[in-house]
């Protein structure tokens, strides 16, 4: 079934929105620090994304499915980089 204009716009947004994680990752890598990012926020968002992902992966809605795949991948990278560059870990 072909996508109508609203679905095409939403599909583009589903691809673009998770890409905004990339500058955050780059910033942490360049500074070699994630101190300005709340660890509670990152882990809370990441866990919620992981809990929602299975539903998104099974969805017949291509926009929701695409968003879930990209967001799960890129926010996992955010969480990993945040933990990697966290100072003061035991």
Phi and psi restraints in degrees (range 20) as a CNS / XPLOR table:
assign (resid 1 and name C) (resid 2 and name N)
       (resid 2 and name CA) (resid 2 and name C) 1.0 -68.6 20.0 2
assign (resid 2 and name N) (resid 2 and name CA)
       (resid 2 and name C) (resid 3 and name N) 1.0 149.0 20.0 2
assign (resid 2 and name C) (resid 3 and name N)
       (resid 3 and name CA) (resid 3 and name C) 1.0 -80.4 20.0 2
assign (resid 3 and name N) (resid 3 and name CA)
       (resid 3 and name C) (resid 4 and name N) 1.0 139.1 20.0 2
assign (resid 3 and name C) (resid 4 and name N)
       (resid 4 and name CA) (resid 4 and name C) 1.0 -83.7 20.0 2
assign (resid 4 and name N) (resid 4 and name CA)
       (resid 4 and name C) (resid 5 and name N) 1.0 178.6 20.0 2
assign (resid 4 and name C) (resid 5 and name N)
       (resid 5 and name CA) (resid 5 and name C) 1.0 -59.0 20.0 2
assign (resid 5 and name N) (resid 5 and name CA)
       (resid 5 and name C) (resid 6 and name N) 1.0 -44.2 20.0 2
assign (resid 5 and name C) (resid 6 and name N)
       (resid 6 and name CA) (resid 6 and name C) 1.0 -62.7 20.0 2
assign (resid 6 and name N) (resid 6 and name CA)
       (resid 6 and name C) (resid 7 and name N) 1.0 -41.1 20.0 2
assign (resid 6 and name C) (resid 7 and name N)
       (resid 7 and name CA) (resid 7 and name C) 1.0 -67.4 20.0 2
assign (resid 7 and name N) (resid 7 and name CA)
       (resid 7 and name C) (resid 8 and name N) 1.0 -35.5 20.0 2
assign (resid 7 and name C) (resid 8 and name N)
       (resid 8 and name CA) (resid 8 and name C) 1.0 -65.1 20.0 2
assign (resid 8 and name N) (resid 8 and name CA)
       (resid 8 and name C) (resid 9 and name N) 1.0 -42.4 20.0 2
assign (resid 8 and name C) (resid 9 and name N)
       (resid 9 and name CA) (resid 9 and name C) 1.0 -63.0 20.0 2
assign (resid 9 and name N) (resid 9 and name CA)
       (resid 9 and name C) (resid 10 and name N) 1.0 -45.3 20.0 2
assign (resid 9 and name C) (resid 10 and name N)
       (resid 10 and name CA) (resid 10 and name C) 1.0 -63.6 20.0 2
assign (resid 10 and name N) (resid 10 and name CA)
       (resid 10 and name C) (resid 11 and name N) 1.0 -38.1 20.0 2
assign (resid 10 and name C) (resid 11 and name N)
       (resid 11 and name CA) (resid 11 and name C) 1.0 -62.9 20.0 2
assign (resid 11 and name N) (resid 11 and name CA)
       (resid 11 and name C) (resid 12 and name N) 1.0 -43.9 20.0 2
assign (resid 11 and name C) (resid 12 and name N)
       (resid 12 and name CA) (resid 12 and name C) 1.0 -61.2 20.0 2
assign (resid 12 and name N) (resid 12 and name CA)
       (resid 12 and name C) (resid 13 and name N) 1.0 -43.7 20.0 2
assign (resid 12 and name C) (resid 13 and name N)
       (resid 13 and name CA) (resid 13 and name C) 1.0 -64.5 20.0 2
assign (resid 13 and name N) (resid 13 and name CA)
       (resid 13 and name C) (resid 14 and name N) 1.0 -36.6 20.0 2
assign (resid 13 and name C) (resid 14 and name N)
       (resid 14 and name CA) (resid 14 and name C) 1.0 -64.0 20.0 2
assign (resid 14 and name N) (resid 14 and name CA)
       (resid 14 and name C) (resid 15 and name N) 1.0 -28.9 20.0 2
assign (resid 14 and name C) (resid 15 and name N)
       (resid 15 and name CA) (resid 15 and name C) 1.0 -83.4 20.0 2
assign (resid 15 and name N) (resid 15 and name CA)
       (resid 15 and name C) (resid 16 and name N) 1.0 -42.0 20.0 2
assign (resid 15 and name C) (resid 16 and name N)
       (resid 16 and name CA) (resid 16 and name C) 1.0 -72.9 20.0 2
assign (resid 16 and name N) (resid 16 and name CA)
       (resid 16 and name C) (resid 17 and name N) 1.0 -43.3 20.0 2
assign (resid 16 and name C) (resid 17 and name N)
       (resid 17 and name CA) (resid 17 and name C) 1.0 -54.1 20.0 2
assign (resid 17 and name N) (resid 17 and name CA)
       (resid 17 and name C) (resid 18 and name N) 1.0 -49.8 20.0 2
assign (resid 17 and name C) (resid 18 and name N)
       (resid 18 and name CA) (resid 18 and name C) 1.0 -65.3 20.0 2
assign (resid 18 and name N) (resid 18 and name CA)
       (resid 18 and name C) (resid 19 and name N) 1.0 -22.0 20.0 2
assign (resid 18 and name C) (resid 19 and name N)
       (resid 19 and name CA) (resid 19 and name C) 1.0 -66.0 20.0 2
assign (resid 19 and name N) (resid 19 and name CA)
       (resid 19 and name C) (resid 20 and name N) 1.0 -19.1 20.0 2
assign (resid 19 and name C) (resid 20 and name N)
       (resid 20 and name CA) (resid 20 and name C) 1.0 -68.4 20.0 2
assign (resid 20 and name N) (resid 20 and name CA)
       (resid 20 and name C) (resid 21 and name N) 1.0 -9.0 20.0 2
assign (resid 20 and name C) (resid 21 and name N)
       (resid 21 and name CA) (resid 21 and name C) 1.0 -73.4 20.0 2
assign (resid 21 and name N) (resid 21 and name CA)
       (resid 21 and name C) (resid 22 and name N) 1.0 -25.4 20.0 2
assign (resid 21 and name C) (resid 22 and name N)
       (resid 22 and name CA) (resid 22 and name C) 1.0 -62.2 20.0 2
assign (resid 22 and name N) (resid 22 and name CA)
       (resid 22 and name C) (resid 23 and name N) 1.0 -47.1 20.0 2
assign (resid 22 and name C) (resid 23 and name N)
       (resid 23 and name CA) (resid 23 and name C) 1.0 -60.6 20.0 2
assign (resid 23 and name N) (resid 23 and name CA)
       (resid 23 and name C) (resid 24 and name N) 1.0 -33.6 20.0 2
assign (resid 23 and name C) (resid 24 and name N)
       (resid 24 and name CA) (resid 24 and name C) 1.0 -64.4 20.0 2
assign (resid 24 and name N) (resid 24 and name CA)
       (resid 24 and name C) (resid 25 and name N) 1.0 -43.7 20.0 2
assign (resid 24 and name C) (resid 25 and name N)
       (resid 25 and name CA) (resid 25 and name C) 1.0 -62.2 20.0 2
assign (resid 25 and name N) (resid 25 and name CA)
       (resid 25 and name C) (resid 26 and name N) 1.0 -47.3 20.0 2
assign (resid 25 and name C) (resid 26 and name N)
       (resid 26 and name CA) (resid 26 and name C) 1.0 -59.2 20.0 2
assign (resid 26 and name N) (resid 26 and name CA)
       (resid 26 and name C) (resid 27 and name N) 1.0 -43.3 20.0 2
assign (resid 26 and name C) (resid 27 and name N)
       (resid 27 and name CA) (resid 27 and name C) 1.0 -59.1 20.0 2
assign (resid 27 and name N) (resid 27 and name CA)
       (resid 27 and name C) (resid 28 and name N) 1.0 -45.6 20.0 2
assign (resid 27 and name C) (resid 28 and name N)
       (resid 28 and name CA) (resid 28 and name C) 1.0 -66.4 20.0 2
assign (resid 28 and name N) (resid 28 and name CA)
       (resid 28 and name C) (resid 29 and name N) 1.0 -40.4 20.0 2
assign (resid 28 and name C) (resid 29 and name N)
       (resid 29 and name CA) (resid 29 and name C) 1.0 -66.1 20.0 2
assign (resid 29 and name N) (resid 29 and name CA)
       (resid 29 and name C) (resid 30 and name N) 1.0 -44.9 20.0 2
assign (resid 29 and name C) (resid 30 and name N)
       (resid 30 and name CA) (resid 30 and name C) 1.0 -62.2 20.0 2
assign (resid 30 and name N) (resid 30 and name CA)
       (resid 30 and name C) (resid 31 and name N) 1.0 -41.7 20.0 2
assign (resid 30 and name C) (resid 31 and name N)
       (resid 31 and name CA) (resid 31 and name C) 1.0 -83.8 20.0 2
assign (resid 31 and name N) (resid 31 and name CA)
       (resid 31 and name C) (resid 32 and name N) 1.0 -13.7 20.0 2
assign (resid 31 and name C) (resid 32 and name N)
       (resid 32 and name CA) (resid 32 and name C) 1.0 54.5 20.0 2
assign (resid 32 and name N) (resid 32 and name CA)
       (resid 32 and name C) (resid 33 and name N) 1.0 38.3 20.0 2
assign (resid 32 and name C) (resid 33 and name N)
       (resid 33 and name CA) (resid 33 and name C) 1.0 -153.9 20.0 2
assign (resid 33 and name N) (resid 33 and name CA)
       (resid 33 and name C) (resid 34 and name N) 1.0 146.7 20.0 2
assign (resid 33 and name C) (resid 34 and name N)
       (resid 34 and name CA) (resid 34 and name C) 1.0 -127.5 20.0 2
assign (resid 34 and name N) (resid 34 and name CA)
       (resid 34 and name C) (resid 35 and name N) 1.0 21.8 20.0 2
assign (resid 34 and name C) (resid 35 and name N)
       (resid 35 and name CA) (resid 35 and name C) 1.0 -61.2 20.0 2
assign (resid 35 and name N) (resid 35 and name CA)
       (resid 35 and name C) (resid 36 and name N) 1.0 -28.3 20.0 2
assign (resid 35 and name C) (resid 36 and name N)
       (resid 36 and name CA) (resid 36 and name C) 1.0 -83.7 20.0 2
assign (resid 36 and name N) (resid 36 and name CA)
       (resid 36 and name C) (resid 37 and name N) 1.0 1.0 20.0 2
assign (resid 36 and name C) (resid 37 and name N)
       (resid 37 and name CA) (resid 37 and name C) 1.0 -106.9 20.0 2
assign (resid 37 and name N) (resid 37 and name CA)
       (resid 37 and name C) (resid 38 and name N) 1.0 130.1 20.0 2
assign (resid 37 and name C) (resid 38 and name N)
       (resid 38 and name CA) (resid 38 and name C) 1.0 -69.8 20.0 2
assign (resid 38 and name N) (resid 38 and name CA)
       (resid 38 and name C) (resid 39 and name N) 1.0 120.8 20.0 2
assign (resid 38 and name C) (resid 39 and name N)
       (resid 39 and name CA) (resid 39 and name C) 1.0 -63.7 20.0 2
assign (resid 39 and name N) (resid 39 and name CA)
       (resid 39 and name C) (resid 40 and name N) 1.0 -37.6 20.0 2
assign (resid 39 and name C) (resid 40 and name N)
       (resid 40 and name CA) (resid 40 and name C) 1.0 -62.2 20.0 2
assign (resid 40 and name N) (resid 40 and name CA)
       (resid 40 and name C) (resid 41 and name N) 1.0 -43.6 20.0 2
assign (resid 40 and name C) (resid 41 and name N)
       (resid 41 and name CA) (resid 41 and name C) 1.0 -64.2 20.0 2
assign (resid 41 and name N) (resid 41 and name CA)
       (resid 41 and name C) (resid 42 and name N) 1.0 -49.3 20.0 2
assign (resid 41 and name C) (resid 42 and name N)
       (resid 42 and name CA) (resid 42 and name C) 1.0 -59.7 20.0 2
assign (resid 42 and name N) (resid 42 and name CA)
       (resid 42 and name C) (resid 43 and name N) 1.0 -48.5 20.0 2
assign (resid 42 and name C) (resid 43 and name N)
       (resid 43 and name CA) (resid 43 and name C) 1.0 -70.0 20.0 2
assign (resid 43 and name N) (resid 43 and name CA)
       (resid 43 and name C) (resid 44 and name N) 1.0 -34.9 20.0 2
assign (resid 43 and name C) (resid 44 and name N)
       (resid 44 and name CA) (resid 44 and name C) 1.0 -64.6 20.0 2
assign (resid 44 and name N) (resid 44 and name CA)
       (resid 44 and name C) (resid 45 and name N) 1.0 -46.6 20.0 2
assign (resid 44 and name C) (resid 45 and name N)
       (resid 45 and name CA) (resid 45 and name C) 1.0 -64.5 20.0 2
assign (resid 45 and name N) (resid 45 and name CA)
       (resid 45 and name C) (resid 46 and name N) 1.0 -43.2 20.0 2
assign (resid 45 and name C) (resid 46 and name N)
       (resid 46 and name CA) (resid 46 and name C) 1.0 -62.5 20.0 2
assign (resid 46 and name N) (resid 46 and name CA)
       (resid 46 and name C) (resid 47 and name N) 1.0 -43.9 20.0 2
assign (resid 46 and name C) (resid 47 and name N)
       (resid 47 and name CA) (resid 47 and name C) 1.0 -63.4 20.0 2
assign (resid 47 and name N) (resid 47 and name CA)
       (resid 47 and name C) (resid 48 and name N) 1.0 -42.9 20.0 2
assign (resid 47 and name C) (resid 48 and name N)
       (resid 48 and name CA) (resid 48 and name C) 1.0 -62.8 20.0 2
assign (resid 48 and name N) (resid 48 and name CA)
       (resid 48 and name C) (resid 49 and name N) 1.0 -41.1 20.0 2
assign (resid 48 and name C) (resid 49 and name N)
       (resid 49 and name CA) (resid 49 and name C) 1.0 -61.2 20.0 2
assign (resid 49 and name N) (resid 49 and name CA)
       (resid 49 and name C) (resid 50 and name N) 1.0 -44.6 20.0 2
assign (resid 49 and name C) (resid 50 and name N)
       (resid 50 and name CA) (resid 50 and name C) 1.0 -65.4 20.0 2
assign (resid 50 and name N) (resid 50 and name CA)
       (resid 50 and name C) (resid 51 and name N) 1.0 -34.9 20.0 2
assign (resid 50 and name C) (resid 51 and name N)
       (resid 51 and name CA) (resid 51 and name C) 1.0 -72.0 20.0 2
assign (resid 51 and name N) (resid 51 and name CA)
       (resid 51 and name C) (resid 52 and name N) 1.0 -31.7 20.0 2
assign (resid 51 and name C) (resid 52 and name N)
       (resid 52 and name CA) (resid 52 and name C) 1.0 -82.3 20.0 2
assign (resid 52 and name N) (resid 52 and name CA)
       (resid 52 and name C) (resid 53 and name N) 1.0 -25.6 20.0 2
assign (resid 52 and name C) (resid 53 and name N)
       (resid 53 and name CA) (resid 53 and name C) 1.0 -55.1 20.0 2
assign (resid 53 and name N) (resid 53 and name CA)
       (resid 53 and name C) (resid 54 and name N) 1.0 -46.8 20.0 2
assign (resid 53 and name C) (resid 54 and name N)
       (resid 54 and name CA) (resid 54 and name C) 1.0 -56.4 20.0 2
assign (resid 54 and name N) (resid 54 and name CA)
       (resid 54 and name C) (resid 55 and name N) 1.0 -39.1 20.0 2
assign (resid 54 and name C) (resid 55 and name N)
       (resid 55 and name CA) (resid 55 and name C) 1.0 -64.1 20.0 2
assign (resid 55 and name N) (resid 55 and name CA)
       (resid 55 and name C) (resid 56 and name N) 1.0 -42.4 20.0 2
assign (resid 55 and name C) (resid 56 and name N)
       (resid 56 and name CA) (resid 56 and name C) 1.0 -66.3 20.0 2
assign (resid 56 and name N) (resid 56 and name CA)
       (resid 56 and name C) (resid 57 and name N) 1.0 -38.1 20.0 2
assign (resid 56 and name C) (resid 57 and name N)
       (resid 57 and name CA) (resid 57 and name C) 1.0 -65.2 20.0 2
assign (resid 57 and name N) (resid 57 and name CA)
       (resid 57 and name C) (resid 58 and name N) 1.0 -31.4 20.0 2
assign (resid 57 and name C) (resid 58 and name N)
       (resid 58 and name CA) (resid 58 and name C) 1.0 -88.5 20.0 2
assign (resid 58 and name N) (resid 58 and name CA)
       (resid 58 and name C) (resid 59 and name N) 1.0 -10.6 20.0 2
assign (resid 58 and name C) (resid 59 and name N)
       (resid 59 and name CA) (resid 59 and name C) 1.0 -64.8 20.0 2
assign (resid 59 and name N) (resid 59 and name CA)
       (resid 59 and name C) (resid 60 and name N) 1.0 145.7 20.0 2
assign (resid 59 and name C) (resid 60 and name N)
       (resid 60 and name CA) (resid 60 and name C) 1.0 -82.2 20.0 2
assign (resid 60 and name N) (resid 60 and name CA)
       (resid 60 and name C) (resid 61 and name N) 1.0 -13.4 20.0 2
assign (resid 60 and name C) (resid 61 and name N)
       (resid 61 and name CA) (resid 61 and name C) 1.0 -77.0 20.0 2
assign (resid 61 and name N) (resid 61 and name CA)
       (resid 61 and name C) (resid 62 and name N) 1.0 112.5 20.0 2
assign (resid 61 and name C) (resid 62 and name N)
       (resid 62 and name CA) (resid 62 and name C) 1.0 -63.3 20.0 2
assign (resid 62 and name N) (resid 62 and name CA)
       (resid 62 and name C) (resid 63 and name N) 1.0 -33.0 20.0 2
assign (resid 62 and name C) (resid 63 and name N)
       (resid 63 and name CA) (resid 63 and name C) 1.0 -66.5 20.0 2
assign (resid 63 and name N) (resid 63 and name CA)
       (resid 63 and name C) (resid 64 and name N) 1.0 -51.1 20.0 2
assign (resid 63 and name C) (resid 64 and name N)
       (resid 64 and name CA) (resid 64 and name C) 1.0 -63.3 20.0 2
assign (resid 64 and name N) (resid 64 and name CA)
       (resid 64 and name C) (resid 65 and name N) 1.0 -41.8 20.0 2
assign (resid 64 and name C) (resid 65 and name N)
       (resid 65 and name CA) (resid 65 and name C) 1.0 -63.0 20.0 2
assign (resid 65 and name N) (resid 65 and name CA)
       (resid 65 and name C) (resid 66 and name N) 1.0 -47.0 20.0 2
assign (resid 65 and name C) (resid 66 and name N)
       (resid 66 and name CA) (resid 66 and name C) 1.0 -60.8 20.0 2
assign (resid 66 and name N) (resid 66 and name CA)
       (resid 66 and name C) (resid 67 and name N) 1.0 -47.2 20.0 2
assign (resid 66 and name C) (resid 67 and name N)
       (resid 67 and name CA) (resid 67 and name C) 1.0 -58.3 20.0 2
assign (resid 67 and name N) (resid 67 and name CA)
       (resid 67 and name C) (resid 68 and name N) 1.0 -44.2 20.0 2
assign (resid 67 and name C) (resid 68 and name N)
       (resid 68 and name CA) (resid 68 and name C) 1.0 -64.0 20.0 2
assign (resid 68 and name N) (resid 68 and name CA)
       (resid 68 and name C) (resid 69 and name N) 1.0 -43.2 20.0 2
assign (resid 68 and name C) (resid 69 and name N)
       (resid 69 and name CA) (resid 69 and name C) 1.0 -60.6 20.0 2
assign (resid 69 and name N) (resid 69 and name CA)
       (resid 69 and name C) (resid 70 and name N) 1.0 -52.1 20.0 2
assign (resid 69 and name C) (resid 70 and name N)
       (resid 70 and name CA) (resid 70 and name C) 1.0 -66.1 20.0 2
assign (resid 70 and name N) (resid 70 and name CA)
       (resid 70 and name C) (resid 71 and name N) 1.0 -42.7 20.0 2
assign (resid 70 and name C) (resid 71 and name N)
       (resid 71 and name CA) (resid 71 and name C) 1.0 -66.5 20.0 2
assign (resid 71 and name N) (resid 71 and name CA)
       (resid 71 and name C) (resid 72 and name N) 1.0 -40.4 20.0 2
assign (resid 71 and name C) (resid 72 and name N)
       (resid 72 and name CA) (resid 72 and name C) 1.0 -62.5 20.0 2
assign (resid 72 and name N) (resid 72 and name CA)
       (resid 72 and name C) (resid 73 and name N) 1.0 -43.1 20.0 2
assign (resid 72 and name C) (resid 73 and name N)
       (resid 73 and name CA) (resid 73 and name C) 1.0 -66.7 20.0 2
assign (resid 73 and name N) (resid 73 and name CA)
       (resid 73 and name C) (resid 74 and name N) 1.0 -51.8 20.0 2
assign (resid 73 and name C) (resid 74 and name N)
       (resid 74 and name CA) (resid 74 and name C) 1.0 -72.9 20.0 2
assign (resid 74 and name N) (resid 74 and name CA)
       (resid 74 and name C) (resid 75 and name N) 1.0 -35.3 20.0 2
assign (resid 74 and name C) (resid 75 and name N)
       (resid 75 and name CA) (resid 75 and name C) 1.0 -75.8 20.0 2
assign (resid 75 and name N) (resid 75 and name CA)
       (resid 75 and name C) (resid 76 and name N) 1.0 -26.1 20.0 2
assign (resid 75 and name C) (resid 76 and name N)
       (resid 76 and name CA) (resid 76 and name C) 1.0 -62.4 20.0 2
assign (resid 76 and name N) (resid 76 and name CA)
       (resid 76 and name C) (resid 77 and name N) 1.0 -39.1 20.0 2
assign (resid 76 and name C) (resid 77 and name N)
       (resid 77 and name CA) (resid 77 and name C) 1.0 -63.9 20.0 2
assign (resid 77 and name N) (resid 77 and name CA)
       (resid 77 and name C) (resid 78 and name N) 1.0 -41.5 20.0 2
assign (resid 77 and name C) (resid 78 and name N)
       (resid 78 and name CA) (resid 78 and name C) 1.0 -59.6 20.0 2
assign (resid 78 and name N) (resid 78 and name CA)
       (resid 78 and name C) (resid 79 and name N) 1.0 -47.9 20.0 2
assign (resid 78 and name C) (resid 79 and name N)
       (resid 79 and name CA) (resid 79 and name C) 1.0 -62.1 20.0 2
assign (resid 79 and name N) (resid 79 and name CA)
       (resid 79 and name C) (resid 80 and name N) 1.0 -42.7 20.0 2
assign (resid 79 and name C) (resid 80 and name N)
       (resid 80 and name CA) (resid 80 and name C) 1.0 -64.4 20.0 2
assign (resid 80 and name N) (resid 80 and name CA)
       (resid 80 and name C) (resid 81 and name N) 1.0 -44.5 20.0 2
assign (resid 80 and name C) (resid 81 and name N)
       (resid 81 and name CA) (resid 81 and name C) 1.0 -68.3 20.0 2
assign (resid 81 and name N) (resid 81 and name CA)
       (resid 81 and name C) (resid 82 and name N) 1.0 -38.1 20.0 2
assign (resid 81 and name C) (resid 82 and name N)
       (resid 82 and name CA) (resid 82 and name C) 1.0 -60.3 20.0 2
assign (resid 82 and name N) (resid 82 and name CA)
       (resid 82 and name C) (resid 83 and name N) 1.0 -46.0 20.0 2
assign (resid 82 and name C) (resid 83 and name N)
       (resid 83 and name CA) (resid 83 and name C) 1.0 -68.2 20.0 2
assign (resid 83 and name N) (resid 83 and name CA)
       (resid 83 and name C) (resid 84 and name N) 1.0 -38.0 20.0 2
assign (resid 83 and name C) (resid 84 and name N)
       (resid 84 and name CA) (resid 84 and name C) 1.0 -62.9 20.0 2
assign (resid 84 and name N) (resid 84 and name CA)
       (resid 84 and name C) (resid 85 and name N) 1.0 -40.5 20.0 2
assign (resid 84 and name C) (resid 85 and name N)
       (resid 85 and name CA) (resid 85 and name C) 1.0 -101.0 20.0 2
assign (resid 85 and name N) (resid 85 and name CA)
       (resid 85 and name C) (resid 86 and name N) 1.0 17.6 20.0 2
assign (resid 85 and name C) (resid 86 and name N)
       (resid 86 and name CA) (resid 86 and name C) 1.0 -78.3 20.0 2
assign (resid 86 and name N) (resid 86 and name CA)
       (resid 86 and name C) (resid 87 and name N) 1.0 124.8 20.0 2
assign (resid 86 and name C) (resid 87 and name N)
       (resid 87 and name CA) (resid 87 and name C) 1.0 -90.6 20.0 2
assign (resid 87 and name N) (resid 87 and name CA)
       (resid 87 and name C) (resid 88 and name N) 1.0 151.9 20.0 2
assign (resid 87 and name C) (resid 88 and name N)
       (resid 88 and name CA) (resid 88 and name C) 1.0 84.3 20.0 2
assign (resid 88 and name N) (resid 88 and name CA)
       (resid 88 and name C) (resid 89 and name N) 1.0 12.8 20.0 2
assign (resid 88 and name C) (resid 89 and name N)
       (resid 89 and name CA) (resid 89 and name C) 1.0 -72.6 20.0 2
assign (resid 89 and name N) (resid 89 and name CA)
       (resid 89 and name C) (resid 90 and name N) 1.0 148.4 20.0 2
